[in-house]
Amino acid sequence: MADAKILEKISAIITPINRKGVALTGATSFAVDLEFDSLTVMDMVADIEDEFDIILPLNLLPDLETIQHLVDAVEKILSES
């Protein structure tokens, strides 16, 4: 799946929980820009796992600081399956 397509799907998942109305780009930070707490992140991860039919390993989550990090991780997991 192309990087842009993954970004589009992830942005669609994030949009309803983007309470600050921050523009969503690859550089958007979950903690700094969106101010997501851990519960919001876990809900988002569950939605992404459902959307792409994948499992994001919990030990990978601390490394996913931006939307682009998440896109890259999803793309990697999809390419390995």
N, C-alpha and C positions, 0 to 999 in steps of 0.2 A: 504494500500500500504506500502510495506517495506521501512524502513528508507534509505537503500542503493539505492533503485530504485528512490526515491524522490531526493536524493543527485545527482544521475546521471543525472536526467532530469534538475535539477536546474543548475548543472555545464554546461550542454549543452547550456542552455540559456545564461549563463554568459560568456562563452568562446569567442563569437564574440565581446563582449564589454570589454574584459579583455586586454586593450591596453598595460598594463605593462608586460603581460605574466607571471603573478604570478601563482604559483602552487595553484590549487583550492582544499582546504581541508575544513573540518568542521570548523576549527579555523580561516580561512581566514576572515579578517575584510573588510567590504565594504568601510569604510571611511579611515582606516589607510593603509591597504595593497593594495587595488584596487584603492583607491583615487577616488571613485565615487562621483559625485556631485548629488544634489537633482534631477535634471532632468534625469540623468542616472538611478538613483534608481527608479523613477516613471515609466520610460520606462520598466525597468526590472520587476517591480511589475506587470505592465499590461501584459507582456509576460507570467509571472508565472500564473496570474489569468486565462489567456486564455488557457494555457497548462493543468492546473488542473481543469478548470471550477469551480473556487472558487472566493470568494471576500476576500481580505486581508483588514481588517479594518484599516483605516488610523491611528487611535489612537494606533495601535499595532506597526506601522513602527519604531518609535524611539527605541523600545526595540530589534529590529532585527539588532544586530551589526555584527554578523558573519553568515556565510553560514549555520552553524549548527542551529543557532537560527531560521533562515528562514525555514530550513527543519522541525524542530520541530513544528513550527507554521502551516505549510502546512499540516503536518501529523495530527495535532490536528483538524484542520478545516475539513479535509477529514473524520476523524473518527466520527465527529459530524453530518455529513450530511447523 
